């Protein structure tokens, strides 16, 4: 497999990067120089010269995701991309034009686009309700045809033409109409080709023209129209035909049926060939190779009967349930499993994914023997003391992973205090992992008789049983506070706080408290808590199905005063309301400036440190986000990259804040030099937390002064007078809030 990764260039502040899955290919087309492959989520091009790859995604200009059709018009050097929601992009001479007419049209029933046929300046779109004629020059819809016998909408799977007629392969049969007829919008102008012409009536999956003859596919048979007669041309019993593709070189027949799956090629010379593929959706011959878009194995290039998969490197699947980043190594880890609404198995066998050194690898039952019987990996955490990563599963306990060695240990009831679920002792569920300030690892052992497990920093295994009744002993997400107390999410039951008294081995001083939706006992607005986070002030933030609440006094939970959940009032445009009170909050991440990044089913939000000010709200409509359903977040504190897991895959956003490192004093400026055509922000990173930053010209005149946000400063390149500074060398001077630790850096600006 050829690979491609996007780590060569650091993201600038405010830039996005996709970490998409490109393996699930569903369409392929060819130009004279490139192969274009559509996938379940996006598309990419492969050069026929050197097989290098270029990704086309929402991040770099496309309007949507989930491509279903890709078609190249050789005469006009134009690429048409259709999406599952009927949105359309045209890439014409490198410029993307969006046509959303069908997407926006209120059409009852199926309005998906199943195929494209180009003729001159027109594109005929085979849709679930008929044929849409698109004028490529004006980039507008010219007409809509409804081939049928009754006027009722039927699904059109393919369109082509000969010298006299337009042909439509539909779910109700093969139709034709005089292509010069000005009234083709009238269904009665379309003729159903039936037994009198040599064809059976039924569903036809495609129709193409090859070497002057017409070829139509029905079930497992291809029919040929030659010298005025339709006759069977080719058949493989029970290998139903999914699609046909024809160019000057070959006719390609993609087959998916009860009998098997394969691609049959009829070359212009008359020679035939056949290859077996798991799930071939489309195939084309170009550049001396057979290219197959296979939904399971990606884009396959066949030569001499041997297949090679070619697609950009990425995660194995788009599924994300939890993520973690090791900010020291910049490695990223993904737990793609999950649980259903009853907190039971989804039987996900994706294993886990890890991006190490800029390259994605996947580990599952296919390539990792230790994961043979592991389902639903649902949580992940990094131990910063030794750079080990731990994954928890709903089926087989805890997995220890090393970037270089792979899986180094697995823990279950046989070698730890983890235990099976009550009523299903064979299933060891590890559903939450957190490390406290002493390096002890805490694990939520969901459903076990003793649901709290600890592996001490010294390697000893302990277990803790709350004295009160917990619903089915379900606990999930866990976070440690500044008092070494553990906060656990109780699904549908609130929060459990555990204080071990500082002596792990002695349980006599252990204390437990449930926080619920009752004043004086937590004061939660709802029992449905989804996630927890500790900020830099030691405050505990909780995400619920009714927004965000805050515990400002975690150290007083067990005192006579207690600690009640507080709701933050946000003012926006004259509106007063509780923080995200109508949103389901899936995760909260705290950045270096103590700001809160919040994942919801309505996009990604950024709030100020105290939660009272909305700073950003990213949605699929106003940003490259693939989906508004944001499920997981993970922040690389050293470079400011925020990993965003959605139900359609992962994106990365470069934030404007970095985490300050202890005794850090090594300012870095990006970009440097700042050239005359650069208009973006200038980032000065590697300064101390809340450090004072001054920028002077070469002779010491002050041109800018501010304080760092986290360990980073953003400068717009303008002086104190509000105008862009002149060409020259500038000095960046930083000092800690107390005036100590002065550091310098140089910056060249060219105007």
Secondary structure, 3 states (H helix, E strand, C coil): CECCCCCCCCCCCCCEEEECCCCCEEEEEECCCEEEEEECCCEEEEECCCCCEEEECCCCCCCCCCEEEEEEECCCCEEEEEECCCCEEEEECCEEEEECHHHHCCCCCCCCEEEEEEECCEEEEEECCEEEEEECCCCEEEEEECCCCCCCCCCEEEEEECCCEEEEEECCEEEEEECCCCCCCCHHHCEEECHHHCCCCCCCCEEEEECCEEEEEECCEEEEEECCEEEEEEECCCCCEEEEEECCCEEEEEEEECCEEEEEEEECCCCEEEEECCCEEEEEEECCEEEEEECCCEEEEEECCEEEEECCCCCCCCCCCEEEEECCCCEEEEECCCECCCCCECCCCCCEEEEECCEEEEECCCCCHHHCCCCCEEEEEEECCCCEEEEEECCECEEEEECCCEEEEEECCCCCCCCCECCECCCECEEEEEECCCCCEEEEECCECCCEEEECCCCCEEEECCCCCCHHHCCCCEEECCCCCEEEEECCCEEEEEECCCCCCCCCCCEEEEECCCCCCCCCCCCCEEEEEECCCCCEEEEECCEEEEECCHHHCCCCCCCCCEECEEEECCEEEECCCCCCEEEEEECCCCCEEEEECCEEEEECCCCCCEEEEECCCCCCCCCCCEEEEEEECCCCEEEEEECCEEEEEECCCECCCCCCCCCEEECCCECCCCCCCEEEECCCCCCEEEEECCCCCEEEEEECEECEEEECCECCCCCECCCEEEEEEEECCCCCCCEEEEEEECC
